[in-house]
Amino acid sequence: MTGIANTQHPILLVHGLFGFDRIGSLSYFNGIHEALHDAGANVFVASVSAANSNEARGEQLLKQIHDLRRQTGSKRINLIGHSQGALTSRYAAAVDPESVASVTSVSGPNHGSELADRLRLAFTPGALPEVVAAAMTNAFGTFMSVLSGKPQLPQHALEALNALTSQGVSAFNQKYPQGLPQTWGGMGAAQVNDVFYYSWSGIIKGSLLSESMNIFDPMHSACRAFSSFFTRETKANDGMVGRFSSHLGTVIKSDYAMDHLDTVNQMGGMTRSEANPVALYVEHARRLKEQGL
């Protein structure tokens, strides 16, 4: 074990939509928790609803933050959220900044997801297809929670979808603007209410044949298909979130050669050879340590 990631405050990883902490030997943050631990970090993984609103998930996260503070004796926690986990973390930091040392958004839809916009348009509110899809999605979220040992967590697929659309995130941002850029594609404030804000993300580059091991990853092919739904960030998205939509606070880099799931080292670590998502988390922990966090 080294000490390069031995941050002053514990690190809490926060999963995104349909995420989980661990199911058997499968981890949402694949190999990341272990790498951070081996580098000296005091690291934990949150467990919030697989599908629900940012605020509902944020309240669940706040409870875990307070429990973790009591458990570790630390006054504050470093949050690293992937995808919707970034919005969940932003909510917790905005509501209780004294308990949060930093928020790091990894592939977070901080200005909404164009993919969520297209899905929202595909379902007429209250119509039978939406009702059926919501029921099936809620059941899937419950199934994931049961597998992860958290059957009590509530699921609300439509709340989750609405929370990720451009319109939904815009409303969220009006309430919780901390760390948001003032200009499209720019950086946000590095520190707000004594909470530090960071972000990084990736984009799909080149052709499928140039994707190294990703060519064997069915989820990467799905992300490439989803990418065709984007109309604003057509050439710069990870299949689920646009490059500039991911910006928050200090932007470390937003065009790594990674799709949306590559940034949590899924599936099975089959990422492009020039991108090492696990190393990014360890390097960021070193960054937090040097910042005194």
C-alpha positions as CSV (number, residue, x, y, z in Angstrom):
1,M,0.0,0.0,0.0
2,T,1.3,3.5,-0.9
3,G,0.2,6.8,0.6
4,I,-0.3,8.9,-2.6
5,A,-4.1,8.8,-2.2
6,N,-4.2,9.2,1.6
7,T,-6.6,12.1,1.6
8,Q,-7.4,14.1,4.8
9,H,-11.1,13.2,4.4
10,P,-12.6,9.9,3.4
11,I,-13.7,9.4,-0.2
12,L,-17.3,8.2,-0.9
13,L,-18.0,6.9,-4.5
14,V,-21.6,7.6,-5.6
15,H,-23.1,5.5,-8.4
16,G,-25.4,6.6,-11.2
17,L,-28.7,5.5,-12.7
18,F,-29.3,1.8,-12.3
19,G,-26.1,1.6,-10.3
20,F,-25.2,-0.3,-7.1
21,D,-22.3,-0.6,-4.8
22,R,-21.6,-4.3,-5.3
23,I,-23.5,-7.4,-6.5
24,G,-21.5,-10.5,-5.6
25,S,-18.1,-10.1,-7.2
26,L,-19.3,-7.3,-9.5
27,S,-18.6,-3.8,-8.5
28,Y,-20.1,-0.7,-10.2
29,F,-16.7,1.1,-9.8
30,N,-14.8,-1.8,-11.3
31,G,-11.4,-2.0,-9.7
32,I,-11.5,1.6,-8.6
33,H,-12.3,1.1,-4.9
34,E,-9.5,-1.5,-4.6
35,A,-7.0,0.8,-6.4
36,L,-7.8,3.7,-4.2
37,H,-7.6,1.6,-1.1
38,D,-4.2,0.2,-2.2
39,A,-3.0,3.8,-2.8
40,G,-3.8,4.7,0.8
41,A,-7.3,6.2,0.6
42,N,-10.0,5.6,3.1
43,V,-12.7,4.9,0.5
44,F,-16.3,3.8,0.7
45,V,-19.1,3.2,-1.9
46,A,-22.6,4.8,-1.3
47,S,-25.8,2.9,-2.0
48,V,-28.7,5.0,-3.2
49,S,-31.8,4.2,-5.2
50,A,-31.0,2.7,-8.6
51,A,-33.7,5.0,-10.1
52,N,-35.1,8.1,-8.5
53,S,-34.9,11.8,-8.5
54,N,-31.7,13.7,-7.7
55,E,-33.2,15.1,-4.5
56,A,-34.5,11.7,-3.3
57,R,-31.1,10.1,-4.0
58,G,-29.4,13.1,-2.5
59,E,-31.3,12.7,0.8
60,Q,-30.3,9.1,1.0
61,L,-26.7,10.1,0.3
62,L,-26.8,12.7,3.1
63,K,-27.8,10.1,5.6
64,Q,-24.8,8.0,4.5
65,I,-22.5,11.0,4.7
66,H,-23.6,11.6,8.3
67,D,-23.2,8.0,9.2
68,L,-19.7,7.9,7.6
69,R,-18.7,11.0,9.5
70,R,-19.7,9.3,12.8
71,Q,-18.0,6.1,11.8
72,T,-14.7,7.6,10.8
73,G,-14.6,10.7,13.0
74,S,-14.0,12.9,10.0
75,K,-15.8,16.2,9.8
76,R,-16.2,16.2,6.0
77,I,-16.3,13.7,3.1
78,N,-15.0,13.8,-0.5
79,L,-17.7,12.8,-2.9
80,I,-17.0,11.4,-6.4
81,G,-20.1,10.8,-8.4
82,H,-20.5,9.1,-11.7
83,S,-23.3,10.1,-14.1
84,Q,-26.5,10.8,-12.0
85,G,-24.2,10.3,-9.0
86,A,-22.7,13.7,-9.8
87,L,-26.1,15.4,-9.4
88,T,-26.8,13.4,-6.3
89,S,-23.5,14.6,-4.8
90,R,-24.1,18.2,-5.9
91,Y,-27.4,18.2,-4.0
92,A,-25.8,16.9,-0.8
93,A,-23.0,19.5,-1.0
94,A,-25.5,22.3,-1.6
95,V,-27.8,21.3,1.2
96,D,-25.0,20.5,3.8
97,P,-21.7,22.0,2.7
98,E,-20.2,21.7,6.1
99,S,-20.3,17.9,5.7
100,V,-18.7,17.8,2.2
101,A,-15.1,18.7,1.4
102,S,-15.3,18.2,-2.4
103,V,-17.6,17.1,-5.2
104,T,-16.1,15.5,-8.3
105,S,-18.3,14.9,-11.3
106,V,-17.3,12.0,-13.5
107,S,-19.4,12.0,-16.7
108,G,-22.1,13.9,-14.9
109,P,-25.0,15.3,-16.9
110,N,-24.6,18.7,-15.2
111,H,-26.6,20.4,-17.9
112,G,-28.8,17.5,-18.8
113,S,-28.6,14.5,-21.1
114,E,-29.7,14.7,-24.7
115,L,-30.3,10.9,-24.6
116,A,-32.8,11.5,-21.7
117,D,-34.4,14.2,-23.7
118,R,-35.1,11.8,-26.6
119,L,-36.4,9.1,-24.2
120,R,-38.7,11.6,-22.6
121,L,-40.1,12.6,-26.1
122,A,-40.7,8.9,-26.9
123,F,-43.3,8.6,-24.1
124,T,-46.5,10.6,-23.8
125,P,-47.1,11.4,-20.2
126,G,-49.8,9.2,-18.7
127,A,-50.2,7.1,-21.8
128,L,-50.1,3.3,-21.6
129,P,-46.6,2.9,-23.1
130,E,-45.1,5.2,-20.5
131,V,-47.0,3.4,-17.6
132,V,-45.7,0.0,-18.8
133,A,-42.2,1.2,-19.4
134,A,-42.1,2.9,-15.9
135,A,-43.4,-0.3,-14.2
136,M,-40.8,-2.4,-15.9
137,T,-38.0,0.0,-15.1
138,N,-39.1,0.3,-11.5
139,A,-39.1,-3.5,-11.2
140,F,-35.6,-3.6,-12.7
141,G,-34.4,-1.0,-10.2
142,T,-35.9,-3.0,-7.4
143,F,-34.3,-6.2,-8.7
144,M,-30.9,-4.4,-8.8
145,S,-31.4,-3.2,-5.2
146,V,-32.4,-6.7,-4.0
147,L,-29.3,-8.2,-5.6
148,S,-27.1,-5.6,-3.9
149,G,-28.7,-6.3,-0.6
150,K,-30.6,-3.0,-0.4
151,P,-34.3,-4.0,-1.0
152,Q,-35.6,-1.1,1.0
153,L,-34.5,1.6,-1.4
154,P,-37.5,3.2,-3.2
155,Q,-37.5,3.3,-7.1
156,H,-39.1,5.8,-9.3
157,A,-38.1,5.5,-13.0
158,L,-40.1,8.5,-14.3
159,E,-38.7,10.8,-11.6
160,A,-35.2,9.6,-12.6
161,L,-35.8,10.2,-16.3
162,N,-37.3,13.7,-15.7
163,A,-34.4,14.5,-13.4
164,L,-31.9,13.8,-16.2
165,T,-33.5,15.7,-19.1
166,S,-32.2,19.2,-20.1
167,Q,-35.4,20.7,-18.7
168,G,-35.2,18.8,-15.4
169,V,-31.5,19.5,-14.8
170,S,-32.1,23.2,-15.7
171,A,-34.7,23.4,-12.9
172,F,-32.3,21.5,-10.6
173,N,-29.4,24.0,-11.5
174,Q,-31.5,27.0,-10.6
175,K,-31.8,25.6,-7.1
176,Y,-28.3,24.2,-6.8
177,P,-25.9,26.2,-9.1
178,Q,-22.7,25.6,-7.1
179,G,-19.8,25.0,-9.4
180,L,-21.6,25.5,-12.7
181,P,-19.8,27.3,-15.5
182,Q,-21.1,30.8,-16.4
183,T,-20.4,30.1,-20.1
184,W,-21.1,27.0,-22.2
185,G,-18.0,24.8,-22.3
186,G,-16.2,26.8,-19.6
187,M,-15.2,26.1,-16.1
188,G,-17.2,26.8,-13.0
189,A,-16.0,28.2,-9.7
190,A,-13.4,25.9,-8.1
191,Q,-14.7,26.5,-4.6
192,V,-18.2,27.4,-3.3
193,N,-19.2,27.5,0.3
194,D,-15.8,25.9,1.2
195,V,-16.6,22.9,-1.1
196,F,-14.2,22.2,-4.0
197,Y,-15.7,21.2,-7.3
198,Y,-14.0,19.1,-10.1
199,S,-15.1,17.2,-13.2
200,W,-13.8,15.0,-15.9
201,S,-15.5,13.0,-18.7
202,G,-14.9,11.3,-22.0
203,I,-16.1,11.2,-25.6
204,I,-16.4,8.6,-28.3
205,K,-13.7,9.1,-30.8
206,G,-12.9,7.6,-34.2
207,S,-14.5,4.4,-35.6
208,L,-15.3,1.2,-33.8
209,L,-12.4,-0.5,-35.4
210,S,-10.0,2.0,-33.7
211,E,-11.4,1.2,-30.2
212,S,-8.9,-1.5,-29.1
213,M,-10.6,-3.9,-26.6
214,N,-13.8,-1.8,-26.7
215,I,-14.6,-3.5,-30.0
216,F,-15.6,-6.6,-27.9
217,D,-17.7,-4.6,-25.5
218,P,-21.5,-4.6,-26.3
219,M,-22.1,-1.6,-24.1
220,H,-19.7,0.4,-26.1
221,S,-21.6,-0.4,-29.2
222,A,-24.8,0.7,-27.4
223,C,-23.1,4.0,-26.5
224,R,-22.2,4.5,-30.1
225,A,-25.8,3.9,-31.1
226,F,-27.0,6.3,-28.4
227,S,-24.6,8.9,-29.7
228,S,-26.6,9.3,-32.9
229,F,-29.5,10.8,-30.8
230,F,-27.5,13.9,-29.9
231,T,-28.2,17.1,-31.8
232,R,-26.3,19.7,-29.9
233,E,-23.1,17.8,-29.0
234,T,-23.2,15.5,-32.0
235,K,-19.4,15.0,-32.3
236,A,-18.5,15.3,-28.6
237,N,-20.4,13.0,-26.3
238,D,-19.9,9.7,-24.5
239,G,-23.2,8.1,-25.7
240,M,-25.2,9.4,-22.7
241,V,-23.7,12.8,-21.8
242,G,-22.3,15.6,-23.9
243,R,-18.8,16.8,-23.3
244,F,-19.6,20.4,-22.3
245,S,-22.8,19.3,-20.5
246,S,-20.4,17.4,-18.1
247,H,-18.5,20.5,-17.0
248,L,-18.4,21.4,-13.4
249,G,-16.0,23.4,-11.3
250,T,-12.3,22.8,-12.3
251,V,-12.5,20.7,-15.5
252,I,-9.6,18.3,-15.4
253,K,-10.3,17.0,-18.9
254,S,-13.6,16.4,-20.8
255,D,-12.4,14.5,-23.9
256,Y,-10.8,11.4,-22.7
257,A,-11.2,8.6,-25.2
258,M,-13.8,6.8,-23.1
259,D,-17.6,6.2,-23.4
260,H,-20.0,6.7,-20.5
261,L,-19.3,3.3,-18.9
262,D,-15.6,3.3,-19.6
263,T,-15.2,6.0,-16.9
264,V,-16.1,3.5,-14.2
265,N,-14.0,0.8,-15.9
266,Q,-17.0,-1.2,-17.3
267,M,-17.3,-3.7,-18.8
268,G,-14.5,-5.8,-17.5
269,G,-12.0,-2.9,-18.1
270,M,-12.2,-3.2,-21.9
271,T,-11.3,0.5,-22.5
272,R,-9.1,2.1,-25.1
273,S,-5.4,1.5,-24.6
274,E,-4.6,5.2,-24.1
275,A,-7.2,5.7,-21.4
276,N,-6.8,4.2,-17.9
277,P,-9.9,5.1,-15.9
278,V,-8.7,3.5,-12.7
279,A,-5.5,5.5,-12.8
280,L,-7.6,8.7,-13.2
281,Y,-9.3,8.1,-9.8
282,V,-6.0,7.4,-8.0
283,E,-4.5,10.5,-9.6
284,H,-7.5,12.6,-8.5
285,A,-7.2,11.3,-5.0
286,R,-3.5,12.5,-5.1
287,R,-4.9,15.9,-6.3
288,L,-7.3,16.0,-3.4
289,K,-4.6,15.2,-0.9
290,E,-2.4,18.0,-2.3
291,Q,-5.3,20.4,-1.9
292,G,-5.5,19.4,1.7
293,L,-8.8,17.6,1.2
